[in-house]
Amino acid sequence: MIPFVVAPGMGNPLFWILAVPLASAGFLAVLPKWRVATWVNVLASGITFLASLTLFESRPEPSKLLFIDDFNIYLVVLTGFVGFTTAMFSAAYIARESEAQRLSDVHLRFYHSMYQAFMFTMLLALTANNTGVMWVAVEAATLTTVLMVSLYRTREAIEAAWKYFILCSVGIGLALFGTTLFYLAAQPVMGDGAEAMAWTMMIKRAHEFHPDLLNLAFVFVLVGYGTKVGLAPLHAWLPDAHAEGPTPISAVLSGLLLNVALYALLRFKMVISANGGTLSPGPLMIMMGLSSLFLAAFMLYRRGDIKRLFAYSSIEHMGVITFAFGMGGALANFAGLMHMTMHSLTKSAIFFAVGVITQDAGSKRIVDIRGLTTSNPVLGWGFVIAVLAIAGLPPMGVFMSEFLVVSSTFAREPLLAAPLALGLLLAFGALVMRMQQMAFGPPSLGHAHGHATALGTAMTLIPLWLHVLLVLIAGLYLPPPLVAWFHTVAGMLG
């Protein structure tokens, strides 16, 4: 029996987590007034986040299509939280874009509808117990974000959307082939049907699968989903998509979608690790992680666009996370999980600040942005702290996770620890240099679009400072239940 699929009960948290964004997407598509749609978007995101919190108290039984376990429960909650704070930020950001007449009412209605559709696809991918459903959800997430990246309908935005669509479609196509090979490896053992595609069933009998077929399948999955993660050399879509789309979409792309793609990759890695006859996936992940780290670290020095700058920062950090999971082991997996969380919170906070900065400056060029701490101290210092956090300065949570990655690598493979530390230092120098150029000195001449109301200012600054505060607390103190959870999932990852 498939209780959620056949007769979803309203008492099941998964019902609300998936139904609210899906229903909201349809409702917002026909809602004529964009100002009302803005608040509906915030309300729907808030309900989704609250529903995700109930999973800690009432975890539903797995079905053949959907499930919740110790791994995805944390990502569902993180996605709900960042989705809610980004929706709050969107309310103020989109209002100013409308006043500047950069977006029409039709575009605004479309934006809010696609935002909720995007949230639905990510949450479906995270909760899918079926490899095929997960693939469909990731592909749907690609399609919704393509539409949002092209929202401004400029030549650059449309070009970025096409690049994103073509490159990620190729990647997703390879991931589909890898998924099919996984099914073919499971089929002789588990038979035809949904059971041979269910994570909860596959992991129990993975040791019986043919190891050579699993090895081949993982190569395609790594390249396919690695494209969505933004790993070098498959990263070309990411800087353009971040630079040309609305800034709130940059926040959820970096903070959430990259995590979802990496989550899919790690699920397959868990199956591989459960089969003693397969080759270790670690070396491939380590190689792609290090290449992403160094490519991004050097590119950070040459970026003149503020959104492209932090897009390459996302490539850097996804490389660090992939490297950590490639190393494996309790401590490295713990560090990778922590870094996923810290990166999501910090990078989305940076894009919150960047959205207001670019609107005020009337430009995305770094040379046009100066004196932020003087012209707008609350925003400017929030930006400074967030950049220092993502650069890895103590005592922020990103520093703690990076320190754990480096120390665990040094304990097991000292020769790999040196290039890892060097890449982190190179990226640190580039980010601090760019931050100093923008934050200090005489303020640049602003071209603010529209008048910022008190409510709009609050909805811009509260998400920014809330994320910064959480990252600071995580660097100083992790609650014991959270530490225990990290240990549990680190063990699941092998």
NUKOL-495249 format. One line per 5 residues: their letters; for each residue x, y, z of N, C-alpha, C. Coordinates in steps of 0.2 Angstrom, whole numbers. Layout:
a = X Y Z X Y Z X Y Z; ... $
END
This chain:
mipfv = 4 -6 0 0 0 0 4 6 0; 2 11 -4 6 18 -4 1 23 -1; 2 24 6 -3 28 9 -3 36 7; 3 39 5 3 46 3 0 47 -4; 2 42 -8 0 42 -15 -7 41 -16 $
vapgm = -10 36 -13 -16 34 -14 -21 38 -10; -20 39 -4 -25 43 0 -21 48 5; -18 53 2 -14 58 7 -18 61 12; -16 59 18 -20 62 24 -17 69 26; -22 73 28 -20 80 29 -16 81 36 $
gnplf = -16 75 39 -12 75 45 -4 73 44; -3 71 38 4 69 36 8 76 34; 13 77 38 17 83 36 19 84 29; 21 78 26 23 78 19 17 81 14; 11 80 16 5 83 12 6 90 12 $
wilav = 7 94 18 7 101 18 14 103 14; 19 100 16 26 102 13 26 102 5; 22 97 2 22 97 -5 16 100 -8; 10 100 -5 4 103 -7 4 110 -7; 6 113 -2 6 120 -1 10 124 -7 $
plasa = 16 123 -8 19 126 -14 16 124 -20; 14 118 -21 11 116 -28 4 120 -29; 0 120 -24 -6 124 -25 -5 131 -25; 0 134 -21 1 141 -22 4 143 -29; 7 139 -32 10 140 -39 4 141 -43 $
gflav = -1 137 -43 -7 137 -47 -11 143 -46; -12 145 -39 -16 151 -37 -12 157 -39; -6 158 -38 -2 164 -40 -2 165 -47; -2 160 -51 -2 161 -59 -8 164 -61; -14 164 -58 -20 167 -60 -22 173 -56 $
lpkwr = -18 175 -50 -20 180 -46 -18 187 -49; -22 191 -51 -21 197 -55 -16 202 -51; -17 203 -45 -13 209 -41 -7 206 -39; -1 209 -41 5 207 -39 7 208 -32; 4 214 -29 6 216 -22 2 210 -18 $
vatwv = -4 208 -19 -7 203 -15 -3 196 -16; 0 195 -22 4 189 -24 10 189 -20; 13 195 -18 19 195 -14 18 192 -8; 12 194 -4 11 192 2 9 184 2; 5 182 -3 3 175 -3 10 171 -4 $
nvlas = 14 173 -8 21 170 -8 24 169 -1; 24 175 2 28 174 9 24 170 14; 17 170 14 13 166 18 14 159 16; 14 157 10 14 150 8 21 147 10; 26 151 9 33 149 11 34 148 18 $
gitfl = 30 152 22 30 152 29 27 145 32; 21 144 28 17 138 30 21 131 29; 25 132 23 29 126 21 35 125 26; 38 130 28 43 130 33 40 127 40; 35 130 42 32 127 48 30 120 48 $
asltl = 27 118 42 26 111 41 32 106 41; 38 109 38 44 105 39 46 104 46; 45 109 50 47 108 57 43 102 61; 37 101 59 33 96 62 36 89 60; 41 88 55 43 82 54 48 79 60 $
fesrp = 50 83 64 54 81 70 50 78 75; 43 79 75 39 76 80 35 71 77; 33 71 70 29 66 67 32 64 60; 36 59 60 39 57 54 35 52 51; 33 53 45 28 48 42 32 42 39 $
epskl = 28 36 39 31 30 36 32 31 29; 38 28 27 40 28 20 35 25 15; 34 27 9 30 24 4 35 22 -2; 32 20 -7 36 18 -13 39 24 -16; 35 30 -15 37 36 -19 40 41 -15 $
lfidd = 38 42 -8 40 47 -4 43 44 3; 48 48 6 50 45 12 54 51 16; 55 50 22 59 55 26 63 51 31; 70 52 30 74 49 35 79 54 38; 84 52 42 88 57 45 92 61 41 $
fniyl = 93 59 35 97 63 30 93 69 27; 87 67 24 84 72 20 79 77 25; 78 75 31 74 79 35 77 86 37; 84 85 37 88 92 39 88 96 32; 88 93 26 88 97 20 81 100 19 $
vvltg = 76 96 21 69 99 20 68 105 24; 70 104 30 69 110 35 74 116 33; 80 115 31 84 120 28 81 123 22; 79 119 17 75 122 11 69 126 13; 65 124 18 59 128 20 61 134 23 $
fvgft = 67 134 27 69 140 30 71 146 26; 76 144 21 79 148 17 74 151 11; 69 146 10 64 148 5 59 153 8; 58 153 15 54 158 18 57 164 19; 64 164 21 67 171 21 68 174 15 $
tamfs = 69 170 10 70 173 3 64 176 0; 58 173 2 52 175 0 50 182 3; 53 183 10 52 189 13 56 194 10; 62 193 8 67 197 4 64 199 -2; 61 194 -6 58 195 -12 53 201 -12 $
aayia = 49 201 -7 43 206 -6 46 213 -7; 51 214 -4 54 221 -4 58 222 -11; 62 217 -13 66 218 -19 61 219 -25; 56 215 -26 51 215 -31 48 221 -32; 46 224 -26 42 230 -25 46 236 -29 $
resea = 53 236 -27 57 241 -30 58 240 -37; 59 234 -39 59 232 -47 53 235 -50; 47 234 -47 41 236 -50 41 244 -51; 43 247 -46 43 255 -46 48 257 -51; 54 254 -52 59 256 -57 56 254 -64 $
qrlsd = 50 250 -65 47 248 -71 52 243 -75; 56 239 -71 60 234 -74 56 228 -76; 50 227 -72 46 221 -73 39 223 -73; 35 220 -78 28 222 -79 24 218 -74; 18 219 -73 13 215 -69 13 208 -71 $
vhlrf = 13 207 -77 13 200 -79 19 196 -77; 25 199 -78 31 196 -76 31 195 -68; 28 200 -64 28 199 -57 24 193 -55; 18 193 -58 14 187 -57 17 180 -58; 21 180 -64 24 174 -66 30 173 -61 $
yhsmy = 33 178 -59 39 177 -54 36 173 -48; 31 175 -45 29 172 -39 26 165 -40; 23 164 -45 21 157 -47 26 153 -48; 31 155 -52 37 150 -53 41 149 -46; 41 154 -42 45 153 -36 42 148 -32 $
qafmf = 35 147 -31 32 142 -27 33 135 -31; 33 135 -38 34 129 -42 41 127 -40; 46 131 -40 53 129 -39 54 126 -32; 50 129 -27 50 126 -20 48 119 -20; 42 118 -24 39 112 -24 44 107 -27 $
tmlla = 47 108 -33 51 103 -36 57 102 -32; 60 106 -28 66 105 -24 64 100 -18; 58 102 -15 56 98 -9 54 91 -12; 51 90 -18 49 84 -20 56 80 -22; 61 83 -24 67 79 -25 70 77 -19 $
ltann = 69 81 -14 72 79 -7 69 73 -4; 62 73 -5 58 68 -1 56 62 -6; 58 62 -12 57 56 -16 60 50 -14; 57 44 -14 60 38 -12 61 34 -18; 60 37 -24 60 34 -31 65 38 -35 $
tgvmw = 70 34 -37 76 37 -41 73 41 -47; 68 38 -50 65 41 -56 61 48 -54; 57 48 -49 54 53 -47 59 59 -45; 64 57 -42 69 62 -40 72 65 -46; 73 61 -51 76 64 -57 71 69 -61 $
vavea = 65 67 -61 60 71 -64 59 78 -60; 60 77 -53 59 84 -49 65 88 -50; 71 85 -51 77 90 -52 77 93 -59; 74 89 -64 73 92 -71 68 97 -71; 63 96 -67 57 102 -66 60 108 -63 $
atltt = 65 107 -58 68 112 -55 72 116 -60; 75 113 -64 79 116 -69 75 120 -74; 69 118 -76 64 121 -80 62 128 -77; 60 127 -71 57 133 -67 62 138 -66; 68 136 -65 73 142 -64 75 145 -71 $
vlmvs = 75 141 -76 77 144 -83 72 149 -84; 66 148 -83 61 153 -84 62 160 -80; 64 159 -73 65 164 -69 72 168 -71; 77 164 -73 83 168 -75 82 172 -81; 77 171 -85 76 175 -91 70 180 -90 $
lyrtr = 69 181 -84 63 185 -82 63 192 -85; 69 195 -85 70 202 -87 70 203 -95; 70 197 -98 69 197 -105 75 201 -109; 80 203 -106 86 206 -109 89 201 -114; 94 203 -118 98 199 -122 102 195 -118 $
eaiea = 105 198 -113 110 194 -108 106 189 -104; 100 191 -102 96 186 -98 94 180 -102; 92 181 -108 89 176 -112 95 171 -114; 101 174 -115 107 170 -117 109 166 -111; 109 169 -105 110 165 -99 106 159 -98 $
awkyf = 99 161 -99 94 155 -98 95 150 -103; 97 151 -109 98 146 -114 104 142 -112; 109 145 -110 115 142 -108 114 137 -102; 110 140 -97 108 136 -92 104 130 -94; 99 131 -98 95 125 -100 99 120 -104 $
ilcsv = 103 122 -109 106 117 -113 111 113 -109; 116 117 -105 121 113 -101 118 108 -96; 113 111 -92 110 107 -87 106 101 -90; 103 102 -96 99 97 -99 103 91 -101; 109 93 -104 114 88 -105 116 84 -99 $
gigla = 118 88 -94 119 85 -87 114 80 -85; 108 83 -85 102 79 -82 101 73 -87; 102 73 -93 102 68 -98 107 62 -96; 113 64 -94 118 59 -92 116 56 -85; 113 60 -81 111 58 -74 105 53 -75 $
lfgtt = 101 54 -80 95 49 -82 98 42 -84; 104 43 -88 107 36 -90 110 33 -84; 113 37 -80 116 33 -74 111 31 -70; 105 34 -69 99 31 -65 97 25 -68; 96 25 -75 94 19 -78 99 13 -77 $
lfyla = 105 14 -77 110 9 -75 110 6 -68; 108 11 -63 107 9 -57 101 4 -56; 96 6 -60 90 1 -60 91 -5 -63; 96 -5 -68 97 -12 -71 102 -16 -67; 106 -13 -62 110 -16 -57 105 -19 -52 $
aqpvm = 100 -16 -50 95 -18 -45 90 -23 -47; 88 -23 -54 83 -27 -56 84 -34 -55; 90 -37 -57 91 -44 -56 90 -47 -49; 91 -42 -44 91 -44 -37 84 -43 -34; 81 -37 -36 75 -35 -33 68 -36 -38 $
gdgae = 69 -37 -44 64 -38 -48 62 -32 -52; 57 -32 -56 54 -26 -59 50 -22 -55; 49 -16 -57 44 -11 -53 48 -6 -48; 44 -3 -44 46 3 -40 51 1 -35; 50 -6 -32 55 -8 -27 62 -7 -29 $
amawt = 64 -8 -36 71 -8 -38 73 -1 -39; 68 4 -38 70 11 -38 69 15 -32; 68 11 -27 66 14 -20 73 15 -16; 75 20 -13 81 21 -9 80 16 -3; 75 16 0 74 12 6 75 5 5 $
mmikr = 73 3 -1 74 -4 -3 81 -6 -6; 83 -1 -10 90 -2 -13 96 -3 -8; 96 1 -3 101 2 2 102 -5 6; 96 -8 7 96 -14 10 99 -20 7; 99 -20 0 101 -26 -4 107 -24 -9 $
ahefh = 110 -18 -8 115 -15 -12 121 -20 -13; 122 -23 -8 128 -28 -8 127 -33 -13; 121 -35 -15 120 -40 -20 120 -38 -27; 121 -31 -28 121 -28 -35 127 -30 -38; 127 -30 -45 133 -31 -49 138 -25 -48 $
pdlln = 144 -26 -46 148 -20 -44 150 -16 -50; 152 -20 -56 154 -16 -62 149 -12 -65; 143 -14 -65 137 -10 -67 136 -4 -63; 137 -4 -56 137 1 -52 142 6 -53; 148 4 -54 154 8 -55 152 13 -61 $
lafvf = 150 10 -67 148 13 -73 143 18 -72; 138 16 -68 132 20 -67 134 26 -63; 139 26 -58 140 31 -54 144 37 -58; 148 34 -63 152 39 -67 147 44 -70; 142 41 -73 137 45 -77 133 50 -72 $
vlvgy = 131 47 -66 128 51 -61 132 57 -58; 138 55 -57 143 60 -55 143 66 -60; 144 64 -66 145 70 -71 138 73 -72; 133 69 -72 126 72 -73 124 77 -68; 123 74 -62 121 79 -56 127 83 -54 $
gtkvg = 133 82 -56 139 87 -55 138 93 -59; 135 92 -64 134 98 -68 129 103 -65; 124 100 -62 119 104 -58 122 107 -51; 127 103 -49 130 106 -43 135 112 -45; 137 112 -51 142 117 -53 149 116 -52 $
laplh = 151 109 -52 157 107 -52 161 108 -58; 168 111 -58 172 111 -63 174 105 -66; 174 104 -73 173 109 -78 166 110 -81; 161 108 -77 154 108 -79 150 114 -76; 154 119 -75 151 125 -71 149 131 -75 $
awlpd = 150 131 -82 149 137 -86 142 140 -85; 137 136 -84 130 139 -83 129 144 -77; 133 142 -72 131 145 -65 133 152 -65; 139 155 -67 140 162 -66 135 166 -70; 133 164 -76 128 168 -80 121 168 -77 $
ahaeg = 119 162 -75 112 162 -72 112 166 -66; 117 166 -62 117 171 -56 117 178 -58; 121 180 -63 122 187 -65 116 190 -68; 112 186 -72 107 189 -76 100 188 -73; 99 183 -68 92 182 -65 91 187 -59 $
ptpis = 85 188 -57 83 192 -51 87 189 -45; 89 194 -41 94 192 -36 91 187 -31; 85 187 -29 82 182 -24 83 175 -27; 82 175 -34 83 168 -37 91 166 -37; 95 171 -37 102 169 -36 103 166 -29 $
avlsg = 99 169 -24 100 167 -17 98 159 -16; 92 158 -19 90 151 -19 93 146 -23; 96 148 -29 100 144 -33 106 142 -29; 110 147 -26 116 145 -23 115 142 -16; 109 144 -13 108 142 -6 105 135 -6 $
lllnv = 101 133 -11 96 127 -10 97 123 -16; 97 125 -22 97 120 -28 103 116 -29; 109 120 -27 115 116 -28 115 110 -22; 112 112 -17 112 107 -11 108 101 -14; 102 102 -17 98 97 -19 101 92 -24 $
alyal = 105 95 -29 109 91 -34 114 87 -30; 117 90 -25 123 86 -22 119 81 -18; 113 82 -15 110 77 -11 108 71 -15; 106 72 -22 105 67 -26 111 62 -27; 117 66 -28 123 62 -30 125 58 -23 $
lrfkm = 124 61 -17 126 57 -11 121 51 -10; 115 52 -12 111 46 -12 114 40 -16; 116 41 -22 119 36 -26 125 34 -23; 129 38 -20 135 36 -17 134 32 -11; 129 32 -7 127 28 -2 126 21 -4 $
visan = 123 20 -10 122 14 -13 128 11 -15; 133 15 -18 139 12 -20 143 10 -14; 143 14 -9 147 12 -3 144 6 1; 138 4 0 135 -2 3 137 -8 -1; 140 -8 -6 143 -13 -10 150 -14 -10 $
ggtls = 152 -19 -7 160 -20 -5 164 -21 -12; 161 -23 -17 164 -25 -23 166 -19 -28; 163 -13 -26 164 -7 -31 170 -4 -29; 172 0 -34 178 5 -33 175 11 -29; 180 14 -25 178 19 -21 177 25 -25 $
pgplm = 171 29 -24 169 35 -28 173 41 -25; 177 40 -20 180 46 -16 185 49 -21; 190 46 -24 195 49 -28 192 54 -34; 187 51 -37 183 56 -42 180 62 -39; 177 61 -33 174 67 -30 180 72 -28 $
immgl = 185 69 -25 190 73 -23 193 77 -28; 194 74 -34 197 77 -40 193 83 -42; 186 82 -43 182 87 -45 181 92 -40; 181 91 -34 181 96 -28 187 100 -29; 193 98 -29 199 102 -29 199 106 -36 $
sslfl = 197 103 -41 197 107 -47 192 113 -47; 187 112 -44 182 117 -43 184 123 -38; 188 120 -33 190 125 -28 196 130 -31; 200 127 -35 206 131 -38 203 135 -44; 199 132 -48 196 137 -53 193 143 -51 $
aafml = 188 142 -46 185 147 -43 189 152 -39; 194 149 -36 199 154 -32 202 159 -36; 205 156 -42 208 161 -47 203 165 -50; 198 163 -52 193 167 -56 190 173 -51; 190 172 -45 188 177 -40 192 184 -41 $
yrrgd = 198 183 -43 202 189 -43 201 193 -50; 197 190 -54 196 193 -61 189 195 -62; 185 194 -57 178 196 -58 176 203 -57; 173 207 -62 171 214 -61 164 215 -59; 160 209 -60 152 209 -58 151 206 -51 $
ikrlf = 148 210 -47 147 207 -40 143 201 -40; 138 200 -44 134 194 -44 139 188 -47; 143 189 -52 147 184 -54 152 182 -49; 155 187 -45 160 186 -40 157 180 -35; 151 181 -33 148 177 -28 146 170 -31 $
ayssi = 145 170 -38 143 164 -41 149 160 -41; 155 162 -42 161 158 -42 163 156 -35; 161 160 -30 162 158 -23 157 152 -22; 151 152 -25 147 146 -24 151 140 -27; 154 140 -33 158 135 -36 163 133 -31 $
ehmgv = 167 137 -28 172 136 -23 169 132 -18; 164 134 -15 162 130 -9 158 123 -10; 155 123 -16 153 116 -18 158 112 -19; 164 114 -22 170 110 -22 173 108 -16; 173 112 -11 175 110 -4 170 105 -1 $
itfaf = 164 105 -2 159 101 1 160 94 -3; 161 94 -9 161 88 -13 168 84 -11; 173 88 -10 180 86 -8 179 82 -1; 175 85 4 174 82 10 170 76 10; 165 75 6 161 69 5 166 64 1 $
gmgga = 170 66 -3 174 62 -7 179 58 -2; 182 62 3 186 60 8 183 54 12; 177 56 14 173 51 18 175 50 25; 172 46 29 174 45 36 170 50 40; 169 48 46 165 51 51 166 59 51 $
lanfa = 172 61 52 174 68 53 173 72 46; 175 69 41 175 73 35 167 73 32; 163 68 33 156 69 32 153 74 36; 154 74 43 152 79 47 153 86 45; 160 87 43 161 93 40 158 95 34 $
glmhm = 157 90 30 153 92 23 146 94 25; 143 90 29 136 92 31 135 99 34; 140 100 39 140 107 42 141 112 37; 146 111 32 147 116 27 142 117 22; 138 112 21 132 113 16 127 118 20 $
tmhsl = 126 117 26 122 121 30 124 128 30; 131 129 32 133 136 33 134 140 26; 135 136 21 136 139 15 129 142 12; 123 138 14 117 139 12 115 146 15; 116 146 22 114 152 26 118 158 24 $
tksai = 124 157 23 129 163 22 128 166 15; 128 161 10 128 164 3 121 167 2; 115 164 4 109 168 3 109 174 6; 112 175 12 113 182 16 116 187 11; 122 184 8 126 189 4 122 191 -2 $
ffavg = 118 187 -5 114 189 -11 108 193 -8; 106 193 -2 101 198 0 104 205 0; 110 205 3 113 211 3 115 214 -4; 117 209 -8 119 211 -15 113 214 -19; 107 211 -18 101 213 -21 100 221 -20 $
vitqd = 100 223 -14 99 230 -12 105 234 -14; 111 232 -14 117 236 -16 116 237 -23; 115 232 -27 114 234 -35 108 238 -36; 103 238 -33 97 242 -34 99 249 -32; 102 250 -26 104 257 -24 110 260 -29 $
agskr = 114 256 -31 120 258 -35 118 259 -43; 113 255 -45 111 256 -51 115 252 -56; 119 248 -53 125 244 -57 127 238 -53; 129 233 -57 132 227 -54 139 227 -54; 142 232 -57 150 232 -58 153 234 -51 $
ivdir = 158 231 -49 161 232 -43 164 239 -42; 167 241 -48 170 248 -48 165 253 -46; 158 252 -47 153 257 -46 150 257 -39; 153 252 -35 150 251 -28 156 253 -23; 155 258 -19 160 260 -14 156 263 -8 $
gltts = 160 262 -2 158 265 4 151 263 7; 150 257 6 144 254 9 143 255 16; 148 254 20 147 255 27 146 262 29; 147 267 25 146 274 26 139 276 23; 137 274 17 131 276 14 125 272 18 $
npvlg = 126 266 20 120 262 23 124 258 28; 125 260 34 129 256 39 126 249 40; 120 249 41 116 242 43 117 237 38; 116 239 32 117 235 26 124 234 25; 128 239 25 135 238 23 139 233 28 $
wgfvi = 138 234 35 141 230 39 138 223 39; 132 222 38 129 215 37 133 212 31; 134 216 25 137 213 20 145 211 21; 148 216 25 155 214 27 155 208 31; 151 207 36 151 201 40 150 195 36 $
avlai = 145 195 32 143 189 28 149 187 23; 152 192 20 158 191 16 163 188 20; 165 191 26 170 188 30 168 181 32; 162 179 33 160 173 35 161 168 29; 159 170 23 159 165 18 167 164 16 $
aglpp = 171 169 17 178 168 16 181 164 21; 178 162 27 181 157 31 184 161 37; 183 167 39 186 170 45 183 167 51; 187 166 56 184 164 63 180 170 66; 175 169 71 173 162 73 167 160 69 $
mgvfm = 166 162 63 160 160 60 159 152 58; 153 150 57 152 143 56 156 140 50; 157 144 45 160 142 39 167 140 40; 170 144 45 177 143 47 178 136 50; 173 135 55 173 129 59 172 123 54 $
seflv = 168 123 49 167 117 44 173 116 40; 176 122 38 182 122 34 188 119 38; 189 121 44 194 119 48 193 111 49; 187 109 50 186 101 51 188 98 44; 186 100 38 188 97 32 196 97 31 $
vsstf = 199 102 33 206 102 32 210 98 37; 207 98 44 211 94 49 209 86 48; 203 85 45 202 77 44 206 75 38; 207 79 33 211 78 27 218 77 29; 221 81 33 228 81 36 229 75 40 $
arepl = 224 72 44 225 66 48 225 60 43; 222 60 37 222 54 33 226 55 27; 226 60 24 230 61 18 233 68 18; 239 68 21 242 75 22 244 78 15; 246 75 10 247 78 4 242 81 1 $
laapl = 235 79 2 230 82 0 228 88 4; 230 89 10 228 94 14 231 101 12; 237 100 9 241 106 7 238 110 1; 236 107 -4 232 110 -10 225 113 -7; 222 109 -3 216 111 0 216 118 3 $
algll = 221 118 8 222 124 12 224 130 7; 228 128 2 231 134 -2 225 137 -6; 220 132 -9 214 135 -12 210 139 -8; 209 137 -2 205 141 3 208 148 4; 215 148 5 218 154 6 218 159 0 $
lafga = 218 156 -6 218 160 -12 211 163 -12; 206 159 -11 199 162 -11 198 167 -6; 200 166 0 200 171 6 203 177 4; 209 177 1 212 184 -1 208 188 -6; 205 184 -11 201 187 -17 195 190 -14 $
lvmrm = 191 187 -9 185 189 -7 186 195 -2; 191 195 2 192 200 7 194 207 3; 198 206 -2 200 211 -7 194 215 -10; 190 211 -13 184 214 -16 179 217 -11; 179 214 -5 174 217 0 177 223 2 $
qqmaf = 183 224 3 186 231 5 185 236 0; 186 234 -6 184 239 -11 177 242 -11; 172 237 -10 165 239 -10 163 242 -3; 166 240 2 163 242 9 166 249 12; 172 250 10 175 256 13 177 262 8 $
gppsl = 179 267 11 181 273 6 175 277 5; 175 283 1 170 287 0 164 284 -4; 158 285 -2 152 282 -5 152 284 -12; 150 279 -17 149 280 -24 142 284 -24; 141 287 -30 135 290 -31 129 285 -32 $
ghahg = 124 285 -28 119 280 -29 113 282 -34; 110 277 -36 104 278 -41 98 274 -39; 96 275 -32 91 271 -29 85 271 -33; 82 265 -34 76 265 -38 70 265 -33; 66 270 -33 60 270 -29 62 272 -21 $
hatal = 57 273 -17 58 275 -10 57 269 -6; 62 267 -2 61 261 2 57 263 8; 52 259 9 47 260 15 51 257 21; 48 259 27 51 255 33 50 248 33; 44 246 31 42 239 30 47 235 25 $
gtamt = 48 239 19 52 236 14 59 235 17; 62 240 21 69 240 23 69 234 28; 64 233 33 64 228 38 64 221 34; 60 220 29 60 214 26 66 212 22; 70 218 21 77 217 17 82 215 22 $
liplw = 82 218 28 87 218 33 86 212 38; 80 210 40 79 205 44 82 198 42; 80 196 36 83 190 33 90 190 33; 93 195 31 101 196 31 104 195 37; 102 199 42 105 198 49 103 192 53 $
lhvll = 97 189 51 95 183 54 100 177 52; 101 177 46 106 172 43 113 173 46; 115 179 46 122 181 49 122 178 56; 117 180 60 117 178 67 117 170 68; 114 167 64 114 159 64 121 157 63 $
vliag = 124 160 58 131 157 56 136 159 61; 135 165 64 139 166 70 138 162 76; 132 160 78 131 156 83 134 149 82; 133 147 76 135 140 74 143 139 75; 146 145 73 153 145 74 156 145 81 $
lylpp = 151 147 86 153 147 93 150 141 97; 144 139 95 141 134 99 136 130 94; 136 123 94 132 119 91 128 115 96; 121 115 96 117 112 101 119 104 100; 119 101 106 120 94 106 116 90 102 $
plvaw = 109 91 101 105 87 97 107 88 89; 109 94 87 112 95 81 118 91 79; 123 91 84 129 87 84 127 80 83; 123 77 87 121 70 87 118 69 80; 114 73 77 111 72 70 116 72 65 $
fhtva = 121 77 65 127 77 61 131 70 61; 132 67 67 135 61 68 131 55 65; 125 55 66 121 50 63 121 50 55; 120 56 52 120 56 45 127 55 42; 132 57 46 139 55 43 140 48 43 $
gmlg = 137 44 48 138 37 48 134 34 42; 128 37 40 124 34 35 128 35 28; 132 40 28 135 42 21 141 37 20; 143 34 25 148 29 24 155 32 25 $
END
